[in-house]
Amino acid sequence: MSEGKTASVNVAENIPVKKKRRQNKGFPAGVYNNFGFELFNAVFWQSLGSPLILFIRQSGGSAFVIGLTSAFPLLLMPFALFGYKFVEKLGYRRTALIFWTARWIFSSLLILIAFVDFSGSPGLQAGLAVAVLIIYHFCRNFGMSGYLPWLTAILPARTRGLYLSRATVFSNLGGIATYLAIGAILGSNPALSTFALVFAIGTFGGLCSSVFMTRIEKPKIAPRPTTLQPKQSFWGGMKRCFTIPGFKTFVVIQSFYGVAFFGIPSLSLIYLREKVGINPGLILYFSTAGIVGAAFASTFWGRWIDRRQSVISLQLVAFLGLSFNSILWFLLQVVPSGFEYFLAALIMLLNAAWIGALNMSQTHTIMTLAPEEGRVLFQNIATFLTYCSQALAPMLWGLFLDFFDQRKFKLDLGFYQIGTYQIFFAATLLIGLAGAVYIYRVVRKIPIE
């Protein structure tokens, strides 16, 4: 009898132990829904990434317009900034669901825009695509205002790096599948109407991402305004953010990143298409190589962050890596014929891995620094300040490239020709190295690093 009782007690005691082990990672219940959302959300936004840039360019958009598309998050951010009380009142989850769903519904209009023939109205097709992109970013900003605080509320601090790395893997898997399909659809010389199928794939991904988002765990503690929140003005919240240790450093690093490197993924597509002569299908396959690199690297970046409980050293490595990439862009002009394809794929692979590290660092820092009270306002302000450089810089670089490229600027050194894009890459290298020096000086002040 005693053995039987002992056995029953042991069995009963083992049950919570197993449950505890499953929860040790600190992931929310039903975490596969989070990862399912990341997977299909990537299908959606990747269809509106490089393909939409190529579509706008092919339908008459200039380099300035391409750069301007990166400024939309910043230009539309004030709506979300001053609407933080609305987000708190509506709730993190409901805000994210409403605006994330609205985002792909409005973006589905691109299917119609791609199908209709606008040959009698030059530039109208590109203009309509840009208009849809404005609505997309408006909805995205409000969606992020709810989603990031929601995620922060359900994730323990100790496993956020691991979660972000795994979420990035699923996001990259969605991106890989999307780019492989899109590359096959577009081929070497796609008609504008061919892009309609690409945008239809994105709409399908958006629909599925909304379904998974509805199943993500609700915040454990429902956000409710405290007695202090209504009294806090926007400018008071902005001032308070700069009193939080580490926030000023975060802003400076993100500014260096934005000015130096944020415009490269979009503007380099024009360079590869028009200067190097690589067709859109191959460019998207190269983008796939980049996502593969980011997927493998993200698992390592997440462990790096969690083990150190700091992102500053990872940011230093990423800045040095992106600066090295700026040098590789120069070599595309002088490599033997045929080798430029391999080098372009390698550059995009490394670029995605380093940018992935910086994006994970940015998200982790915002989640870590956010106070319990006024979380939405803080995260909106932090996002807005990152947009200041990350959105404006590509637009200004686009103006620069348009101005000098239209005047056919070129400096012939005999063994090497310096054009507008070479100056652009040289500038990114110098600014990137300046950012790396700043981060190195910060690292030396942190004992744990």
VENGI-V821438 format. One record per residue. N is the residue number from 1. PHI is phi in whole degrees, -180 to 180 (NA if undefined). PSI is psi in whole degrees, 0 to 359 (none if undefined). Layout:
N&PHI&PSI  N&PHI&PSI
This chain:
1&NA&317  2&-64&322  3&-66&321  4&-63&317  5&-64&318  6&-62&318  7&-62&317  8&-66&323  9&-66&318  10&-62&318  11&-63&315  12&-63&324  13&-74&333  14&-74&335  15&-63&308  16&-65&333  17&-63&316  18&-64&318  19&-62&322  20&-64&320  21&-65&322  22&-68&335  23&-99&358  24&-59&328  25&-69&345  26&80&12  27&-77&149  28&-68&159  29&-62&140  30&64&41  31&-62&339  32&-61&336  33&-69&322  34&-60&315  35&-70&325  36&-64&320  37&-62&314  38&-61&320  39&-61&306  40&-79&334  41&-64&325  42&-67&321  43&-58&319  44&-67&302  45&-76&336  46&-68&331  47&-70&339  48&-107&13  49&-93&251  50&-57&318  51&-59&320  52&-70&324  53&-63&315  54&-64&322  55&-65&313  56&-63&319  57&-65&315  58&-68&333  59&-92&10  60&115&4  61&-75&143  62&-88&174  63&-63&326  64&-63&317  65&-63&319  66&-61&315  67&-68&326  68&-63&327  69&-59&331  70&-76&344  71&-87&347  72&-58&318  73&-56&320  74&-71&313  75&-63&331  76&-98&354  77&-64&328  78&-55&328  79&-60&316  80&-74&326  81&-62&311  82&-83&354  83&-101&18  84&-63&327  85&-68&326  86&-62&318  87&-65&316  88&-62&320  89&-72&317  90&-72&327  91&107&145  92&-57&308  93&-64&313  94&-66&320  95&-61&312  96&-61&316  97&-64&314  98&-63&310  99&-80&330  100&-67&322  101&-70&317  102&-60&328  103&-61&311  104&-78&334  105&-65&312  106&-67&324  107&-67&338  108&-65&345  109&-63&339  110&-62&332  111&-61&313  112&-67&318  113&-62&321  114&-70&328  115&-76&322  116&-74&141  117&-87&117  118&-111&28  119&-61&333  120&-81&352  121&-131&83  122&-59&132  123&88&344  124&-66&321  125&-63&316  126&-65&321  127&-64&319  128&-67&320  129&-63&320  130&-65&322  131&-62&318  132&-63&322  133&-65&327  134&-63&314  135&-63&319  136&-55&311  137&-73&328  138&-60&312  139&-67&322  140&-63&317  141&-61&316  142&-70&322  143&-62&318  144&-67&328  145&-60&330  146&-95&324  147&-72&317  148&-67&315  149&-63&324  150&-59&312  151&-65&319  152&-61&323  153&-70&333  154&-105&358  155&-113&124  156&-66&148  157&-61&326  158&-69&340  159&-120&15  160&-66&323  161&-63&315  162&-63&318  163&-62&313  164&-61&323  165&-66&318  166&-71&322  167&-63&323  168&-66&322  169&-60&313  170&-65&321  171&-62&318  172&-70&326  173&-62&318  174&-63&320  175&-66&320  176&-61&310  177&-60&320  178&-65&312  179&-68&325  180&-63&317  181&-67&316  182&-67&320  183&-60&319  184&-68&325  185&-71&315  186&-77&321  187&67&209  188&-89&330  189&-145&73  190&-75&146  191&-78&158  192&-61&326  193&-67&337  194&-65&332  195&-66&341  196&-59&320  197&-67&324  198&-62&314  199&-70&333  200&-68&322  201&-62&319  202&-63&320  203&-63&319  204&-61&317  205&-62&321  206&-64&319  207&-61&312  208&-65&324  209&-65&323  210&-65&321  211&-61&314  212&-69&326  213&-64&325  214&-64&341  215&-99&356  216&-69&144  217&-54&139  218&-74&154  219&-56&137  220&-63&322  221&-117&117  222&-62&128  223&-66&129  224&-140&141  225&-64&139  226&-92&177  227&-69&339  228&-85&330  229&-61&314  230&-61&334  231&-81&344  232&-85&120  233&-80&169  234&-61&313  235&-68&329  236&-66&321  237&-65&320  238&-61&315  239&-64&320  240&-65&324  241&-57&320  242&-75&352  243&-89&349  244&-76&125  245&-57&131  246&95&347  247&-71&317  248&-62&318  249&-61&318  250&-57&314  251&-64&316  252&-64&315  253&-63&317  254&-65&328  255&-68&316  256&-60&316  257&-61&315  258&-63&311  259&-68&319  260&-81&313  261&-122&344  262&-68&332  263&-82&347  264&-63&313  265&-56&322  266&-85&313  267&-72&333  268&-69&338  269&-63&321  270&-65&318  271&-62&313  272&-65&322  273&-74&316  274&-103&333  275&-100&319  276&-89&333  277&86&31  278&-95&133  279&-75&159  280&-57&321  281&-60&315  282&-68&323  283&-60&318  284&-70&327  285&-66&323  286&-66&323  287&-61&325  288&-62&319  289&-60&322  290&-64&318  291&-67&323  292&-60&315  293&-62&318  294&-65&324  295&-64&314  296&-67&319  297&-69&327  298&-63&327  299&-65&325  300&-75&319  301&-61&320  302&-62&317  303&-66&322  304&-58&311  305&-64&313  306&-67&323  307&-69&324  308&-95&345  309&49&38  310&-158&150  311&-115&356  312&-65&319  313&-69&326  314&-65&322  315&-65&324  316&-63&313  317&-61&317  318&-65&320  319&-63&317  320&-65&321  321&-65&317  322&-69&328  323&-66&320  324&-62&322  325&-62&325  326&-61&326  327&-68&320  328&-63&329  329&-61&326  330&-63&326  331&-72&344  332&-59&332  333&-78&336  334&-114&356  335&-72&156  336&-58&152  337&-57&132  338&96&332  339&-77&343  340&-65&334  341&-68&316  342&-64&316  343&-66&321  344&-63&318  345&-65&320  346&-64&316  347&-61&315  348&-69&328  349&-64&309  350&-66&321  351&-60&315  352&-65&322  353&-64&315  354&-70&318  355&-66&325  356&-59&320  357&-63&317  358&-70&323  359&-66&318  360&-63&320  361&-63&318  362&-62&311  363&-63&317  364&-64&319  365&-65&317  366&-62&318  367&-66&323  368&-73&318  369&-80&340  370&-63&126  371&-75&158  372&-63&318  373&-91&127  374&76&33  375&-62&318  376&-63&313  377&-61&315  378&-60&310  379&-68&329  380&-68&318  381&-65&316  382&-61&317  383&-65&318  384&-60&315  385&-67&327  386&-69&325  387&-67&332  388&-54&318  389&-94&321  390&-70&339  391&-99&319  392&-74&322  393&-59&311  394&-60&324  395&-64&315  396&-69&321  397&-64&322  398&-62&318  399&-60&315  400&-59&312  401&-65&320  402&-62&313  403&-61&309  404&-81&330  405&-69&321  406&-66&335  407&-93&7  408&53&46  409&-64&133  410&-160&137  411&-120&112  412&-93&115  413&-97&6  414&89&295  415&-87&347  416&-156&139  417&-106&123  418&-97&114  419&-111&190  420&-61&317  421&-71&329  422&-65&322  423&-65&320  424&-60&313  425&-66&324  426&-65&320  427&-65&319  428&-64&325  429&-64&312  430&-66&316  431&-68&321  432&-63&319  433&-67&324  434&-63&320  435&-65&321  436&-64&321  437&-64&318  438&-62&315  439&-64&320  440&-60&320  441&-67&326  442&-69&318  443&-58&319  444&-66&341  445&-90&354  446&-106&112  447&-57&321  448&-66&335  449&-85&none
